Amino acid sequence: MIHTIQPGETLTQISIDYRTPLGEIIQANPSIDPNLIYPGQLIVIPGFPSTDTIPYQIDVSINQRQLTLYLNGIMQKQYPIAVGRILHQTPVGNFIIINKAPNPGGPFGTMWMSLSKQHYGIHGTNDPASIGQAVSRGCIRMYNRDVEELAMIVPIGTPVTIRP
């Protein structure tokens, strides 16, 4: 998987976001100076498939509170979601799904899918009335049945674009 360095990112934070040891990232990128990275630079994140090989893509609209699933660029399904509240906004950008955890418990409902941004994910909820609201701590909340369906469809490495 190829990651594009964003302004303010460090290799340490990227390794945390992708849950990939820093040494593995440095080893996978022998031509870069780990002390001199810059926005726009492309680096390999080992252990994840290239997004070009994954036919699915997820688009999240924060303002519309909607998650859309695409297969080969064709819309397959739309799901209602809850997003982050004012002090805990949902991050905007391009991410991938890096792991899945069924039955995480508590407010995360019946499924958790981690995004390549530390502490953020797409998950179910123990409060279905919250769907459609801006109430989370920045994660994308879905009805449990919807997140379970989505998790069965999309593989690890699926690109996720979150926009306002």
Secondary structure, 3 states (H helix, E strand, C coil): CEEECCCCCCHHHHHHHCCCCHHHHHHHCCCCCCCCCCCCCEEECCCCCCHHHCCEEEEEECCCCEEEEEECCEEEEEEECEEECHHHCCCCEEEEEEEEEECCCHHHCCEEEEECCCCCEEECCCCHHHCCCEEECCCEECCHHHHHHHHHHCCCCCEEEEEC
